[in-house]
């Protein structure tokens, strides 16, 4: 195990910390750009994209797709609904079940948002080195916001 209190270990630790800062700054800049173009936060955009891609889905479906708690999904949907981007409809058979649909305004919002690249994340991706690969774990192959 490396002793991080030694000069070399401490220097390496500071380099790694700086790399994390660069990554987080880049992510913040990206989501600020997404919000400026779409008018909603990255989290709301991600939820809206899931609802639009799966019309008639339910809150639990959205929570599973986004890997979040159902109450968090409900809060996102409440915010999307208050902006007129998502509509909730009760099923005729079971009034407890609510289906989710993107509204026309929600679909227009998605069209304004930056689109996800169809190519791999980058040439630096260790899995596919910039070539399309079904094994890629990079951001453009995952279920990240548009």
FENFEN-V913569 format. One record per residue. N is the residue number from 1. RES is the residue in one small letter. PHI is phi in whole degrees, 0 to 359 (none if undefined). PSI is psi in degrees with one decimal (* if undefined). Layout:
n-><N,N>
res-><RES,RES>
phi-><PHI,PHI>
psi-><PSI,PSI>
//
This chain:
n-><1,2,3,4,5,6,7,8,9,10,11,12,13,14,15,16,17,18,19,20,21,22,23,24,25,26,27,28,29,30,31,32,33,34,35,36,37,38,39,40,41,42,43,44,45,46,47,48,49,50,51,52,53,54,55,56,57,58,59,60,61,62,63,64,65,66,67,68,69,70,71,72,73,74,75,76,77,78,79,80,81,82,83,84,85,86,87,88,89,90,91,92,93,94,95,96,97,98,99,100,101,102,103,104,105,106,107,108,109,110,111,112,113,114,115,116,117,118,119,120,121,122,123,124,125,126,127,128,129,130,131,132,133,134,135,136,137,138,139,140,141,142,143,144,145,146>
res-><x,x,x,x,x,x,x,x,x,x,x,x,x,x,x,x,x,x,x,x,x,x,x,x,x,x,x,x,x,x,x,x,x,x,x,x,x,x,x,x,x,x,x,x,x,x,x,x,x,x,x,x,x,x,x,x,x,x,x,x,x,x,x,x,x,x,x,x,x,x,x,x,x,x,x,x,x,x,x,x,x,x,x,x,x,x,x,x,x,x,x,x,x,x,x,x,x,x,x,x,x,x,x,x,x,x,x,x,x,x,x,x,x,x,x,x,x,x,x,x,x,x,x,x,x,x,x,x,x,x,x,x,x,x,x,x,x,x,x,x,x,x,x,x,x,x>
phi-><none,285,272,286,277,288,304,293,293,293,297,298,299,293,296,295,300,297,297,297,298,297,297,296,296,296,297,301,297,298,291,296,295,300,295,296,283,262,88,225,292,300,296,294,296,298,295,299,297,293,295,296,283,226,301,88,290,245,303,298,297,296,301,295,296,265,58,232,289,300,293,293,298,299,295,298,294,298,293,295,295,293,268,76,264,226,246,248,231,278,285,295,291,230,295,283,277,244,261,248,218,284,277,300,296,297,294,295,298,297,293,285,288,301,269,287,289,273,275,296,300,187,293,278,300,292,279,235,52,89,268,298,210,290,273,298,251,290,299,282,260,274,256,273,302,297>
psi-><138.1,137.6,104.9,-7.4,-17.2,160.9,-48.9,-41.3,-39.6,-40.1,-44.2,-42.8,-42.1,-36.1,-43.6,-42.9,-42.7,-38.9,-40.8,-40.5,-41.0,-43.6,-49.5,-37.7,-41.1,-42.6,-45.7,-43.2,-42.4,-48.7,-29.5,-41.4,-42.8,-45.5,-39.1,-40.1,-37.7,-23.3,-0.6,162.3,163.4,-39.8,-43.5,-38.9,-41.5,-45.6,-43.4,-42.5,-38.4,-43.2,-43.7,-36.7,-16.8,66.6,137.9,0.5,170.1,171.1,-43.7,-36.6,-43.8,-44.4,-43.7,-42.1,-35.1,-4.1,47.7,167.5,151.0,-35.5,-33.8,-41.5,-41.3,-40.8,-41.5,-43.5,-36.4,-43.6,-40.9,-40.6,-39.9,-22.4,-2.0,23.9,-22.0,140.4,144.9,133.4,134.8,142.4,144.3,-41.2,-43.7,101.1,-14.5,-28.0,130.4,129.5,147.7,139.0,140.3,137.1,173.4,-39.8,-39.6,-41.9,-37.3,-38.7,-42.5,-37.0,-31.7,-23.0,151.2,140.1,147.9,141.9,143.8,-13.4,172.2,168.2,-47.3,170.9,-20.2,-6.8,123.3,-19.8,-45.6,-6.0,40.2,-9.6,147.6,134.2,134.6,-17.0,-5.2,136.0,11.7,168.7,-32.0,-13.8,-13.2,-168.4,51.3,167.2,154.0,*>
//
